[in-house]
Amino acid sequence: MKKTMTSRVVALVACCALLGLTSSALGLSEQFQGRIFQGGKLKPVDSQPKLKVGDKAPDFTLPSLSGEPVSLHQFLGKKNVVISFVPAAWTPVCSEQWPGYNIVKGLFEAADATIIGITTDNIATLYAWTEQMGGVWFPVLSDFWPHGEVAGKYGVLRSGGVSERALFIIDKQGIVRYIDIHDINERPNLETLIGELQKVK
Amino acid sequence: MNQRGYGAVWLVILAIAAGMAFVPDCRAAGGPPGVGGVLPEFVLPPPQRMEEVQYLGLKEKVSFKIPETRAEVVIVEIFSMYCPFCQKEAPAVNQLYQIIANRADLKDKVKIIGIGAGNSQFEVNAFRDLYRIAFPLFPDTDFSVHKLLGEVRTPYFIVIRIKPDKTHSVIYSQVGAIGDPGQFLEKILSKPAPGKGV
């Protein structure tokens, strides 16, 4: 009985949280209505930076949605890379950030760059979420296991096990050229990112 | 826990549930202006291109309020370049624009304006360039207009009819896809007008 009561209270608290925290002005797309978890306002940054501009970017290999593992080193000498860490699938800001990048492929290509999207979600979750977006043109990688290992190397793993909302520009020599560990509650400005990318080009 | 204890717990739960039933959804707080209502007061930034100035019937590149547009009906789309549904809807809204542009009886009277909720000028321009949008789009970088319009989900369409004395009324309002653009146009033009019709 005690367990039943506990679960009812938990459900009630969850209901209150969902009803009370729906004021975010992000995650507005009608496409996602009823499918986005509103977690409320979070601590803007909850990790310790480990990298600085000029550092060599830590290499990694992670499973991707396409089924093929993707490594940072495979872009060396070929493409500038924007690594876009986002905290979690099915959350307000993230569910729009990548769809935005998805329609401006030309702006990234003009800077001879690609995007690598990374979250600490598992592949199945990332698949369902990106399908809901209508797919994205850039590789989406799962940093699920060992959990958050790559986010940890980049100094963007939050205490709760999700990553920061962070952008890293890595040039063709594998050097970190720009870091934006953004307020997790806000969407990074596209113009700033493209401007930084053009400097690297 | 005894019987009385359970009763008390349920009373508390019921009270909270009843309270929740009357808590307005934050998004709906204030809400979008309903049919028969008016747009809240806000000013849009100057159009960037001269053809947009002409389209809206402004004298020059100046800030303006939507009811100052030289039109009898204005279809306002609240969108975001980050919203997949808005991206998908862009061709349909372009088609709506084209249908209006091709009709001599409507092209000077029915106008479309897009407002990019949370979008900067750069982001609005990226959306415009990608979808080759001919009607004017305006940034709402800090969500201030979006907030005034009741923090609607996107895309959202609000249609106003402007009277010769520049007063106006909302004649139609909807969230989500417009469906067939021709039918959408007929639907909004058939809405009862508070004043002179198109």
Interface residues (C-beta under 8 A of the other chain):
Chain A: M1 M5 R8 L12 C15 C16 L19 G20 T22 S23 A25 L26 L28 S29 E30 Q31 F32 Q33 E96 Q97 P99 G100 N102 I103 V104 G106 L107 Q132 M133 G134 R187 N189 L190 E191 I194
Chain B: M1 V9 I13 I16 M20 V23 D25 C26 R27 S80 M81 Y82 C83 P84 F85 C86 Q87 K88 A117 G118 S120 F122 E123 A126 F127 L130 F143 H146 K147 E151 V152 R153 T154 P155 Y156 V175 G176 A177
